[in-house]
Amino acid sequence: MKKRIAVLTGAGVSAESGLGTYRDNGGLWDSYDPMEVASIEGWYRDRRKVLDFYNMQRRKLSEVRPNEAHRLIAELEKDYIVDVITQNVDNLHERAGSTHVVHLHGEATKVRPENSFNEQDGYSEKNVFDIGYGEVHLGDKAPNGSQLRPHIVFFGEAVPKMEQAIELVSRADIVLIVGTSLQVYPAAGLYRYAGEGVPIWIIDPAEVQIHDPRVHHIRKVATEGMKEFIKAL
């Protein structure tokens, strides 16, 4: 029977494709205030600014391609059951061939009515639809008459897929963390749900402040780190 790998990924896995990280020096939040363009308060304050920001993100996403790290993660499916749990809102894992991807923070290529995907409807995705790299503007309405918004988990909103992610990590035989500084909660605490004795591999060139005897740290960028991880397997 195939072993299970839970792969937790962050912005660092897409950086080598040309998508900027958020919190590093020169990252996206150096140029944009996340409270203006990526928070629920910002959405209600200025929907146009938020829509324009994600229109720009989609345009950028249309110009980039998966890198070798994405492809190597997808290729793990030949020998393992692989669950990718990503903080990224891009679609590069899917484009590289990964077949089971959980997007904790939403998906940039999808939109929904602003009055859906909430506690009242049980976070149902029945009204979520894919627009690819298209644009959404103020006044663009869903069939129910509500303004369309990005299918993104804004700052200040619940992360409804956390329970699913916790379950996948708790069932894993190996946990692999790629390209995340482990600073964004609740996602940063997911590795703690790994079972007793389960090895935890971290691929990140920076120092990672985790003091856990199960951790193996590969201090390389995602593409080079994935090659080393696969050799170690």
N, C-alpha and C positions, 0 to 999 in steps of 0.2 A: 504493500500500500504506500502511495506517495506521501511524503512528509509535507507539512504545510508551512509556508513562509508568509509572514505578515510584513509587508514593506511599507514603512511610513516615510513619506516624502514631503519635502518643502521646496521653497523657491530655488535652492541651490542646485536641484536636479535639472531645472530648466534654464539656469543661467548660461550654460554653455551653448544653448540654442539661441541665445541673444535676448532672452527675456530677463529684465532687471529684477534683482531681489528687492525686498522692501526695506529691511532694517539696516543693511550694511551701509558703509560709507558710500555715497553716490547712489544709494537705493532710491526706490520710487518715493518713499516718504520724506526724502530730502527735498523733493520738488513739489510734492502735494501734501496738504494736511489731510491725514486719513479721516479726521473728524468731519471734514467738509465733503469728501468724495466717497467715503466708504463706511459711514455710520448711519444708523437709522435716523438720528437727529438731523444729520446733514441732508438726508433724503427728503424729509418733511420741510426742511428750511429752503432747499433749492434743488428741486428735482432735475431741472435742466442741467445744472453743473454735474450732477452725478451721472446722468444719462450720457453727457458728452465724454466724461472720463471713461466710461465703459465702452462707448463707441470707439474711442481711441485704443483701448486695450484690445478690442476685437480686430481692429485694423492691423495692429502690431502682431497679433497671433496669426493672422493670415499670411504674414511674411516669413514666419520662422518654421523650422522643421524639427522633429524629434532628434535628439542626439544619441550618441552611442550608449549612454547610461540608460536612457529610456528603452532602447532596443535590448540591452542586456537584461534589464528587469523583465521585459516581456518574454525573452527566451528562457527564463527560469521555468516557465510553464511547461517546457518539454519534460522536465524531471520532477517538478514539484507542483502542489496546489498553491497558487499564489494569489493572495489578497492584497491589492494595492490600496492603501489608505492615504490620500493626499490632501495637503492643505492648499494645493495649487488649484486655481480656477481655470487653468488652460486645459486643452484636450490632447496634450502631447503623449501621455501614456496610452491613450486609446489609439492614436495615430501610429504609435510604435508597435501595436499589436497586443497590449494587455487586455484581457477579456473581463476581468473583474476589478473595477475601480470604484472606490467610494470617495466622493468629493465632500470633505467635511465642510468646506467653506463655499460650496456652490460651484456653478459652471458659467464662465463668461459668455459662452455661445448660446445660453438659454435665457428665456424671459418668462415672466408670469404676471398675472394681474396682481396689483399691489395689495389687494384684499384677500389673497389666498396663501396657501402654504404656511398656515399658522396653527396655533393651538386649537382653534375652533374646528378646523377641518382635519385635525390629526396629522398635519404636515403632509397632506396628500399631494402627490406630484401630478395629479390628473390634469391640471390646468397649465403645467409647465410645457413649453415647447421650444424646439431648437430653431434659432434663426441663423445659424452658421456665423458668418462674419458680417452680417448686416447691421444696420443702425436702428436705434429706437429713439424717437423724439417726443418731446412734450406734446400731449394731445393724441398720441398713438394709443388706442384703446383695445383692450381685450374684448372678446365676445360678450362678456358680462357688463361691459361699459366702464370698467375700471382702468385707470392708467396702467400701462405695462411698465414693469420695472425689471432690472437685472435679477436673474436667479442666483443671487449672491447672499451669503450670510454676512450682513453688515455688522460692524462693531455695535454692541448693544442689543443684538438679537441672539436667540437661543441657537445652539448647534445641534439640530435634531438628529443627526446621524452619529452622534457620539456613542450611543448605546450599541449600535451595530458595530462600530469600530472596536469598542471594548471587547465585545464578544469574539471578534475575529482575532484580536491580539491574544486573548486568553486561551484560544484553541490552537495557537501556532506552536510549531516545534522549533522554529527559528524566527527571531525578530530582526529585521534589517531597517535601519534608519538612514536615509540618504538626503543630504542637502537641507537640513533644518537645524537652526540654532537652538531648538527646544526652549524658546522664549515665549511662544504664543500659547496661552492656555485657553481651553482645556486640552488641546491636542498634545502639548508638551509632556503631559503626564501619562500618555497612553502606554508607554513602555513598561510602566509599573504594573500593568495587568498581565504581563508575561508570566507564564507558569514557573514554578520553582525549578531551577536547573536549566531553564531554557536560555540558550546563548543569545546575547543581544549584540549585534554588530552596528557600529556607527561609522558612516563615511562622511567626513567633513574635515576640511583643512584646518579649521580653527579649533582651539581648545574647547572641550565640552565639559561642563561642570556636572558630571554625573559620577557619583561614587557608589558603584555597584560592582561586585566581583564578577558578575556575568558579562560585563561589557568588554568588547574588543573594539578598539578605536583605530580606524584606518584614516590617517591624516592626509588625505588626498582629495582632489576635486572628484566630482561624481563619476566621470567617465573612467578615470584611472583607478579610482577606488573600487568600482564595480568589477573591473578585471581582477584585482587582487582578491576581492571577496569570492569570486567564482573559483579562483585557484584554491582558496582555503577550503571551499566546500569539498 
